[in-house]
Amino acid sequence: MSLDTFRDDLMRCTRCSYCKWVPHQVMSDTRFLTGCPSIKRFNFHGWSASGRVIASLSLLKGRTEITDRFLDMVYQCQMCGACDVSCKVERDFEPYEYMLALRARCVEEGAMLPEHMDVIDGLRRQDNVLGQPKARRGDWADGLTVKHLPTEKAEVLFHAGCRFAFDESLRQTVRGGLGLLIGAGVDVGIMGAEENCCGGRSYEMGYVGEFAKYAQHNVDTWTTAGVKCVVTPCADCYQTFKVLYDKDGRQHTVEIVHLTEYLARLVKQGTIRMRNTVPLTVTYHDPCHLGRLADPWGHWEGERKKVRGQLLIHDPPKRKRCGADGVYEAPRELLRAIPGLTFVEMHRIREYGWCCGAGGGVLEAYPDFASWTAAERLDEACSVGAEAIVTACGWCKRTLSDAGNGNGRGLQVLDIIDLVQQAL
C-alpha cells in the first residue's frame, strides 16, 4: 500500500517510545533493554519507528524534503521488525508497514541510495542480489548426486538462495544441508543455474516492482516443475515465499518449509538419528526473517472505525501480527536433540530477538552499522556463557562471523546444519 493510504494511521502515533525497547514483561538484564538497533546506535528519536512515522507524515504534508540526511534516517534501519512487535504490545499500530511504504515512496520519487541502486542493477542483470554471474548459481552443488528440476521431476525443491548460492564461506553449510535431505531419501531436486532471487531484499529496500517480478516468476516455476514443497535454508527466502507472496496475493499450493523445520520432522520420524556427542555450550540466534517477520500474513476485510480520533476498531476484529508465530521451536528441538550439547538462551529471544545487522539494505549501504549490530549480539551470546552462537540463516552466519573475526571473543559462529552434520 502507498504511503498516502496510511495518512490517518500515521497521525495516531502517540510518541510513547515503546518501539525502542524490549517490553518490560520480558526484560531479563539491564544491559540488553533495547530492541531497536537504530535507536541504540544513533540515539536520536528520528531513528526510531516513531521518528520515521513523524517524518512520513511531514513528507506527506509537504513540510519535509527528501535530502541525503533524510535518506540516512530512512535506511539506517535493518527492517528487523523489533519495533513493530514492541509497539503492538500496547498499540494497534503497524510501524513496519509504514516504514516499508516510506521506502517505496522514496524510490518512486527517485531518491535512492547509490549502494542500493548497485544491488538492484546486479539483480536485474544476474537475477541475484550479490550481482554474481547467473551461470554460476548452481556451482555450489557440483559433485552432488541430485535431480535438476528444469529437466527432471521431484516432490521437493531445495532453494539455496542468493547468499548461500554464491558465498563460498557458506559452501560447506549449504552442501551439507542438501546432503542431509539426500541421505534421508527425500525426493529432492534443485534448479541449479535456473534458480532466481526470491525478491525479498529488493522489497525491503523499497523496490516493489522488482519484488513483484520475482514473486510471479518463482510461483510460475514451482507450478511448472510440479513440486509439492519448497525447502530453503535461507531465512530471507522463507519469509518472502511464505509471508510476502501471500501478502502480495501470489496464490500457490506449494508448502513452504525452512530446512530446520524439515530436519526436525525427519528427526521425529527417526529418519535422521544424531548419535555423535557434540560437547559444546551453544546459544541460538533467532533470524528476524525466520522469527517475528515469518508470522503468517493475515488477510482481513471489514470496516475501520476511529473513536475520538485515536482509538481504532476493526469490525470484524483483526488478528494482530505480533511475531509470536514465527519458526522458533524447530531449531531449538534440533539443538536439544544433539547428544552432549548444552543449550543456553540469550536475553533477547524469539519475537524479541536482536538483529544480526544484515537486513534492510544496511549491510550494503552502511556496513559499519551492520558490523556494530552483529557485535552487540556476540556480546550478548558471551554474557550467557556460550562457546558458540548458532543460527539458521546464511546472512546471519556471515554477518556474525565477520563481526567476530579477530575481536578476541573466541566465539564460534555456526549454522544448525553444521551441528547436525557433526552429530550424525
C-alpha positions as CSV (number, residue, x, y, z in Angstrom):
1,M,0.0,0.0,0.0
2,S,1.2,3.5,-0.7
3,L,2.3,5.9,2.0
4,D,-0.8,8.1,1.3
5,T,-3.1,5.2,2.2
6,F,-1.6,5.4,5.8
7,R,-2.1,9.1,6.3
8,D,-4.7,8.7,9.1
9,D,-2.8,5.9,10.7
10,L,0.4,8.0,10.9
11,M,-1.5,10.6,12.9
12,R,-2.3,8.1,15.6
13,C,1.3,7.6,16.8
14,T,1.4,8.9,20.4
15,R,5.2,9.1,20.6
16,C,5.2,6.7,23.5
17,S,8.6,5.2,22.6
18,Y,7.6,1.6,23.1
19,C,9.1,0.9,19.7
20,K,12.6,1.4,21.1
21,W,12.6,-1.2,23.9
22,V,12.1,-4.8,24.6
23,P,8.8,-5.0,26.5
24,H,9.4,-4.8,30.3
25,Q,7.5,-8.0,30.8
26,V,10.3,-10.0,29.1
27,M,13.3,-7.9,30.1
28,S,15.9,-10.1,32.0
29,D,19.1,-8.0,32.1
30,T,19.5,-4.2,32.2
31,R,22.4,-4.4,29.7
32,F,20.1,-5.7,27.0
33,L,17.0,-3.5,27.2
34,T,17.0,-2.0,23.7
35,G,15.1,-3.8,20.9
36,C,15.9,-1.4,18.1
37,P,19.4,-1.3,16.7
38,S,18.9,2.1,15.1
39,I,17.9,3.9,18.3
40,K,20.7,2.1,20.2
41,R,23.3,3.1,17.7
42,F,22.2,6.6,16.8
43,N,20.4,7.7,20.0
44,F,18.1,10.2,18.3
45,H,14.3,9.9,18.1
46,G,14.2,10.3,14.3
47,W,16.0,6.9,14.1
48,S,13.1,5.1,15.8
49,A,9.9,3.8,14.3
50,S,8.0,6.7,15.8
51,G,10.5,9.1,14.4
52,R,10.1,7.7,10.9
53,V,6.3,7.9,11.4
54,I,6.7,11.6,12.1
55,A,9.0,12.0,9.1
56,S,6.5,10.2,6.9
57,L,3.6,12.4,7.9
58,S,5.8,15.5,7.5
59,L,6.7,14.3,4.0
60,L,3.0,13.8,3.1
61,K,2.1,17.3,4.3
62,G,4.9,18.9,2.2
63,R,6.8,20.1,5.3
64,T,9.9,17.9,4.6
65,E,12.0,17.3,1.6
66,I,14.0,14.2,0.8
67,T,17.6,15.0,1.5
68,D,20.7,12.8,1.9
69,R,20.2,13.1,5.7
70,F,16.6,12.2,5.4
71,L,17.6,9.0,3.4
72,D,20.1,8.1,6.1
73,M,17.3,8.3,8.7
74,V,15.1,6.1,6.4
75,Y,17.7,3.5,5.5
76,Q,19.8,3.2,8.6
77,C,17.4,0.6,9.8
78,Q,17.6,-3.2,9.3
79,M,13.8,-3.5,9.0
80,C,14.1,-6.2,11.6
81,G,10.6,-5.7,12.9
82,A,11.5,-5.4,16.6
83,C,9.8,-2.0,16.8
84,D,6.6,-3.5,15.3
85,V,6.4,-6.3,17.9
86,S,7.1,-4.0,20.9
87,C,4.6,-1.4,19.6
88,K,1.8,-4.0,19.4
89,V,2.2,-5.0,23.0
90,E,0.3,-1.8,23.8
91,R,-1.0,-0.4,20.4
92,D,-3.0,-1.5,17.4
93,F,-0.4,0.1,15.0
94,E,1.6,-1.1,12.0
95,P,5.0,0.8,12.1
96,Y,6.7,-1.8,10.0
97,E,4.2,-1.4,7.1
98,Y,4.5,2.4,7.3
99,M,8.3,2.2,7.0
100,L,8.1,-0.1,4.0
101,A,5.7,2.4,2.4
102,L,8.1,5.2,3.2
103,R,10.9,3.4,1.4
104,A,8.8,2.7,-1.6
105,R,7.8,6.4,-1.7
106,C,11.5,7.4,-1.8
107,V,12.2,5.1,-4.7
108,E,9.1,6.4,-6.5
109,E,10.4,9.9,-6.2
110,G,13.9,8.9,-7.5
111,A,15.6,9.4,-4.1
112,M,17.7,6.2,-3.9
113,L,21.0,5.2,-2.2
114,P,23.8,4.5,-4.8
115,E,24.7,1.3,-2.9
116,H,21.1,0.0,-3.2
117,M,21.0,1.0,-6.9
118,D,24.1,-1.1,-7.5
119,V,22.3,-4.1,-5.8
120,I,19.2,-3.7,-7.9
121,D,21.3,-3.3,-11.1
122,G,23.0,-6.6,-10.3
123,L,19.7,-8.2,-9.6
124,R,18.3,-7.0,-12.9
125,R,21.3,-8.3,-14.8
126,Q,22.1,-11.5,-13.0
127,D,18.9,-12.4,-11.0
128,N,20.7,-12.3,-7.7
129,V,21.3,-9.5,-5.1
130,L,25.1,-10.3,-4.9
131,G,25.5,-9.3,-8.6
132,Q,27.3,-12.6,-9.3
133,P,27.2,-14.4,-12.7
134,K,23.9,-16.2,-13.0
135,A,25.5,-19.1,-14.8
136,R,27.4,-19.9,-11.6
137,R,24.4,-20.0,-9.4
138,G,24.3,-23.8,-9.2
139,D,28.1,-24.3,-8.8
140,W,27.6,-24.8,-5.0
141,A,26.1,-28.3,-5.7
142,D,28.8,-29.5,-8.1
143,G,29.6,-33.2,-7.4
144,L,26.3,-33.9,-5.5
145,T,24.0,-36.5,-7.0
146,V,20.8,-34.6,-7.1
147,K,17.9,-34.1,-9.5
148,H,17.9,-30.9,-11.7
149,L,14.3,-29.8,-11.9
150,P,14.4,-28.0,-15.2
151,T,14.7,-31.4,-16.8
152,E,13.7,-33.9,-14.0
153,K,10.8,-34.2,-11.5
154,A,10.9,-34.2,-7.7
155,E,8.4,-33.7,-4.9
156,V,10.7,-31.3,-3.0
157,L,12.6,-28.3,-4.4
158,F,15.7,-27.2,-2.4
159,H,16.1,-23.4,-2.9
160,A,19.5,-22.3,-1.8
161,G,19.0,-18.5,-2.0
162,C,21.4,-15.9,-3.2
163,R,23.7,-15.7,-0.2
164,F,24.1,-19.5,0.1
165,A,24.5,-20.0,-3.6
166,F,27.4,-17.5,-4.1
167,D,29.1,-17.1,-0.7
168,E,32.0,-19.5,-0.8
169,S,32.4,-19.2,3.0
170,L,29.0,-20.9,3.3
171,R,29.6,-23.5,0.7
172,Q,30.1,-26.4,3.1
173,T,27.0,-25.5,5.0
174,V,24.6,-25.4,2.1
175,R,26.0,-28.5,0.6
176,G,25.6,-30.2,3.9
177,G,22.0,-29.1,4.1
178,L,21.1,-30.6,0.8
179,G,23.2,-33.7,1.6
180,L,21.2,-34.3,4.7
181,L,18.0,-34.5,2.6
182,I,19.6,-36.7,0.0
183,G,20.9,-39.0,2.7
184,A,17.5,-39.3,4.3
185,G,16.0,-40.4,1.0
186,V,14.0,-37.3,0.3
187,D,12.8,-36.9,-3.3
188,V,14.6,-33.6,-3.7
189,G,15.9,-31.5,-6.6
190,I,17.4,-28.1,-7.3
191,M,17.0,-25.5,-10.1
192,G,20.8,-25.0,-10.4
193,A,21.7,-22.1,-12.6
194,E,17.9,-21.5,-13.2
195,E,17.3,-20.6,-9.6
196,N,16.3,-17.0,-9.1
197,C,16.3,-14.5,-6.3
198,C,13.2,-14.6,-4.0
199,G,12.8,-10.8,-4.3
200,G,12.6,-10.1,-0.6
201,R,15.7,-7.9,-0.3
202,S,14.5,-5.6,-3.1
203,Y,11.1,-5.4,-1.3
204,E,12.7,-4.2,1.9
205,M,14.7,-1.6,0.1
206,G,11.5,-0.1,-1.5
207,Y,11.8,-1.6,-5.0
208,V,8.4,-3.2,-5.1
209,G,8.5,-3.6,-8.9
210,E,11.4,-6.0,-8.8
211,F,9.8,-7.9,-6.0
212,A,6.6,-8.5,-8.0
213,K,8.6,-9.7,-10.9
214,Y,10.5,-12.4,-9.0
215,A,7.5,-13.4,-7.0
216,Q,5.5,-14.2,-10.1
217,H,8.4,-15.9,-11.7
218,N,9.1,-18.2,-8.8
219,V,5.4,-19.1,-8.3
220,D,5.2,-20.0,-12.1
221,T,8.4,-22.0,-11.8
222,W,7.0,-24.1,-8.9
223,T,3.8,-24.7,-10.8
224,T,5.7,-25.8,-14.0
225,A,8.0,-28.0,-12.0
226,G,5.1,-29.7,-10.2
227,V,6.8,-29.6,-6.8
228,K,4.7,-30.1,-3.6
229,C,7.2,-28.5,-1.2
230,V,9.9,-25.8,-1.3
231,V,12.6,-26.2,1.4
232,T,15.1,-23.5,1.9
233,P,18.0,-23.0,4.4
234,C,17.7,-19.2,3.9
235,A,15.5,-17.3,6.4
236,D,15.0,-14.4,4.0
237,C,13.7,-16.7,1.3
238,Y,11.5,-18.5,3.7
239,Q,9.8,-15.3,4.9
240,T,9.5,-14.0,1.4
241,F,8.0,-17.1,0.0
242,K,5.6,-17.7,2.9
243,V,4.6,-14.3,4.0
244,L,5.3,-11.7,1.3
245,Y,4.0,-13.7,-1.6
246,D,0.8,-14.3,0.4
247,K,0.6,-10.6,1.3
248,D,1.0,-9.7,-2.4
249,G,-1.7,-12.1,-3.4
250,R,0.5,-14.6,-5.2
251,Q,-1.6,-17.7,-4.9
252,H,0.1,-21.1,-4.9
253,T,-0.5,-24.5,-3.3
254,V,3.2,-25.3,-2.6
255,E,4.2,-25.9,1.0
256,I,7.0,-23.6,2.2
257,V,9.3,-25.1,4.8
258,H,12.5,-23.9,6.3
259,L,15.2,-26.5,6.4
260,T,15.2,-26.6,10.2
261,E,11.5,-27.5,10.2
262,Y,12.1,-30.3,7.7
263,L,15.1,-31.7,9.6
264,A,13.1,-31.6,12.8
265,R,10.4,-33.7,11.1
266,L,13.0,-36.2,10.0
267,V,14.4,-36.4,13.5
268,K,10.9,-37.1,15.0
269,Q,10.3,-39.8,12.4
270,G,13.6,-41.4,13.2
271,T,14.9,-41.0,9.6
272,I,17.8,-38.9,10.9
273,R,19.4,-40.1,14.1
274,M,22.0,-38.0,15.8
275,R,24.3,-40.2,17.8
276,N,27.7,-38.4,18.0
277,T,28.3,-36.4,21.1
278,V,29.0,-32.7,20.5
279,P,30.4,-31.3,23.8
280,L,29.7,-27.6,23.3
281,T,27.7,-24.9,25.1
282,V,25.7,-23.0,22.5
283,T,23.1,-20.3,22.3
284,Y,20.7,-19.7,19.4
285,H,20.2,-16.5,17.4
286,D,16.7,-16.2,16.0
287,P,17.0,-14.8,12.5
288,C,14.5,-11.9,12.1
289,H,13.1,-13.3,8.9
290,L,12.6,-16.8,10.3
291,G,11.2,-15.5,13.6
292,R,9.0,-12.5,14.0
293,L,8.9,-11.5,10.4
294,A,7.8,-15.0,9.4
295,D,4.5,-14.6,11.4
296,P,1.9,-15.6,8.7
297,W,0.2,-12.8,6.9
298,G,-3.4,-12.3,8.0
299,H,-5.9,-11.1,5.3
300,W,-8.7,-9.0,6.6
301,E,-11.7,-7.3,5.1
302,G,-14.1,-5.1,7.1
303,E,-14.7,-1.7,8.4
304,R,-12.2,0.5,10.3
305,K,-13.8,2.8,12.9
306,K,-12.0,5.6,14.6
307,V,-13.1,6.6,18.1
308,R,-12.2,10.1,19.4
309,G,-9.6,10.4,16.7
310,Q,-7.2,7.8,18.2
311,L,-8.8,4.5,19.1
312,L,-9.1,2.3,16.0
313,I,-11.7,-0.5,16.0
314,H,-11.7,-3.2,13.3
315,D,-15.1,-4.8,12.6
316,P,-14.9,-7.7,12.4
317,P,-11.8,-8.0,14.8
318,K,-8.4,-8.2,13.0
319,R,-5.7,-10.5,14.2
320,K,-2.5,-8.7,15.3
321,R,0.7,-10.0,13.7
322,C,2.8,-9.8,16.9
323,G,5.7,-12.0,15.6
324,A,4.8,-14.9,18.0
325,D,4.0,-17.4,15.3
326,G,7.4,-17.5,13.5
327,V,9.7,-20.5,13.4
328,Y,11.1,-20.8,17.0
329,E,10.6,-24.4,18.1
330,A,12.1,-26.4,15.3
331,P,15.7,-25.0,15.6
332,R,15.6,-25.4,19.3
333,E,14.2,-29.0,19.0
334,L,17.2,-29.9,16.8
335,L,19.7,-28.4,19.3
336,R,18.2,-30.2,22.2
337,A,18.3,-33.5,20.2
338,I,22.1,-33.3,19.8
339,P,23.9,-35.5,22.3
340,G,26.3,-33.7,24.7
341,L,25.2,-30.3,23.6
342,T,24.4,-27.7,26.3
343,F,21.9,-25.1,25.2
344,V,21.5,-21.7,26.8
345,E,19.2,-18.9,25.8
346,M,20.2,-15.2,25.4
347,H,18.2,-12.4,27.0
348,R,16.5,-11.2,23.8
349,I,15.0,-14.2,22.0
350,R,12.1,-15.3,19.8
351,E,10.0,-12.4,18.7
352,Y,12.1,-10.0,20.9
353,G,15.4,-11.2,19.4
354,W,18.2,-8.7,18.5
355,C,19.0,-8.4,14.8
356,C,22.3,-9.7,13.3
357,G,22.6,-6.4,11.3
358,A,22.4,-7.6,7.7
359,G,18.8,-6.8,6.8
360,G,17.0,-3.9,5.1
361,G,19.9,-2.9,2.9
362,V,22.1,-1.9,5.9
363,L,24.8,-4.4,5.1
364,E,25.2,-2.9,1.6
365,A,24.9,0.8,2.4
366,Y,26.1,1.1,6.0
367,P,28.4,-1.9,6.6
368,D,29.9,-0.3,9.8
369,F,26.4,-0.2,11.3
370,A,25.8,-3.8,10.3
371,S,29.0,-4.9,12.0
372,W,28.2,-2.9,15.1
373,T,24.8,-4.6,15.4
374,A,26.3,-8.0,15.0
375,A,29.0,-7.3,17.6
376,E,26.2,-6.4,20.1
377,R,24.7,-9.8,19.5
378,L,28.0,-11.6,20.0
379,D,28.5,-9.7,23.3
380,E,25.1,-10.9,24.4
381,A,26.0,-14.5,23.5
382,C,29.2,-14.3,25.5
383,S,27.3,-12.9,28.5
384,V,25.3,-16.2,28.9
385,G,28.5,-18.3,28.8
386,A,28.1,-19.7,25.2
387,E,31.1,-21.1,23.4
388,A,29.2,-20.8,20.0
389,I,26.3,-18.8,18.6
390,V,24.1,-20.9,16.3
391,T,21.7,-19.5,13.7
392,A,19.6,-20.8,10.8
393,C,20.3,-18.1,8.1
394,G,23.3,-17.6,5.8
395,W,23.1,-13.8,6.1
396,C,23.2,-14.0,9.9
397,K,26.0,-16.5,9.9
398,R,28.1,-14.4,7.5
399,T,27.5,-11.1,9.3
400,L,28.1,-12.5,12.8
401,S,31.2,-14.3,11.6
402,D,32.6,-11.1,10.0
403,A,31.9,-9.2,13.2
404,G,33.6,-11.8,15.3
405,N,36.8,-12.2,13.3
406,G,39.8,-11.1,15.3
407,N,37.9,-9.4,18.1
408,G,39.2,-11.7,20.8
409,R,35.8,-13.2,21.8
410,G,36.7,-16.7,20.8
411,L,33.1,-17.4,19.9
412,Q,32.3,-19.9,17.2
413,V,29.6,-18.9,14.7
414,L,27.7,-21.9,13.3
415,D,24.6,-22.8,11.3
416,I,22.4,-25.5,12.8
417,I,23.2,-27.6,9.7
418,D,26.9,-27.6,10.8
419,L,25.9,-29.1,14.2
420,V,23.5,-31.7,12.8
421,Q,26.3,-32.9,10.5
422,Q,28.7,-33.2,13.4
423,A,26.1,-35.2,15.3
424,L,25.4,-37.7,12.6
